[in-house]
Amino acid sequence: MKQRKVTGPLQFTGHKYKYVSSQNIVDTDEKYIKELERIVEDYMDYYIYTAEEFHLKTIPTISSLKNKNRKLKAELHLIKKFLEEAKRKTNRDFSE
């Protein structure tokens, strides 16, 4: 049996162009350029979607949680202060 020499890069998709991800036949340069434009548009759509989700959902959620955390810390501080004052006045331990 004769061994075949690999002369170029391996192709797993069967296309002669490198960045083809669709099942459509891409056999000319024009179709390849349109396919690359489609891929770039898909990436841009995904980027815009994730950026909008981050700015419209994630940042407000983080801000509201920080605000709630700040309020709870202030409330905890007041409770600790009240318990310390009650402990001093009554000489009792309220840690139960």
Secondary structure, 3 states (H helix, E strand, C coil): CCCCCCCCCCCCCCCCCCCCCCCCCCCCHHHHHHHHHHHHHHHHHHHHHHHHHHHHHHHHHHHHHHHHHHHHHHHHHHHHHHHHHHHHHHCCCCCC
